Amino acid sequence: SQKIEQNSEALNIQEGKTATLTCNYTNYSPAYLQWYRQDPGRGPVFLLLIRENEKEKRKERLKVTFDTTLKQSLFHITASQPADSATYLCALPGAAAGNKLTFGGGTRVLVKP
Amino acid sequence: GAVVSQHPSRVICKSGTSVKIECRSLDFQATTMFWYRQFPKQSLMLMATSNEGSKATYEQGVEKDKFLINHASLTLSTLTVTSAHPEDSSFYICSARPPGGAYEQFFGPGTRLTVL
């Protein structure tokens, strides 16, 4: 069955450093992959989408890579700030029609000043 | 950007009662909305896909008679948790996709349900 794995351990990082999160998937060949941010007690907020034919995508201080051979996406937050502290979720569309999303377990990031 | 609202944000009810949660797309029409539930420190689990004008499609293991979904208009979907029990306590979140082929989903702020 399809499986999406994110590091369940929280990532503690010093302000100004780059945070790197990993999303691995198996038994699946998605046409695209998405990253969301979720703050405690809130719904997720869409950040970036990267398609299977794109190696890298950037948005401000965020960078996403997508390696369909390794079945892995990396999510980078450069020059991290305390306000970046949140849980980051990767999501892939289901194999069936309807573009339903399946979410990874999320990785919590804590940026310390 | 697209905005999705949910109401109420929090609800506490007694066991056996029914609770209705509303999900609205404020500035776009959504023929499809999605309902998720999330337990503490866990990821979002899709419960059902709400289709305007037709029956909802439920994920495996989700009781359709327990979680009633009605997509009455292009901007409103409701989830009713019937005869709620403490194990139904969770964070319920809806999402919608704007028309035009975009793949990203816009999520509501969520509803915290506590069943006593």
Contacts between the chains, C-beta under 8 A, distances in Angstrom:
chain1	res1	chain2	res2	distance
A	32	B	103	6.1
A	34	B	103	7.1
A	34	B	104	6.3
A	36	B	107	7.9
A	41	B	91	7.6
A	41	B	110	6.9
A	41	B	112	7.1
A	42	B	109	5.7
A	42	B	110	6.3
A	43	B	4	7.7
A	43	B	6	7.7
A	43	B	93	4.8
A	43	B	95	7.4
A	43	B	107	3.4
A	43	B	108	5.3
A	43	B	109	5.2
A	43	B	110	4.8
A	44	B	44	7.1
A	44	B	93	7.6
A	44	B	95	8.0
A	44	B	107	5.0
A	45	B	107	7.0
A	46	B	104	4.2
A	46	B	105	6.7
A	46	B	106	6.7
A	46	B	107	8.0
A	49	B	103	5.8
A	49	B	104	5.9
A	89	B	43	6.5
A	89	B	44	7.4
A	93	B	103	7.1
A	98	B	32	7.7
A	98	B	49	6.2
A	98	B	57	7.6
A	99	B	97	7.3
A	99	B	103	6.4
A	100	B	34	7.0
A	100	B	46	5.9
A	100	B	49	6.4
A	101	B	34	7.6
A	101	B	46	7.2
A	101	B	105	6.3
A	102	B	46	7.3
A	103	B	43	4.6
A	103	B	44	4.7
A	104	B	43	6.2
A	105	B	42	6.9
A	105	B	43	4.6
A	106	B	43	5.5
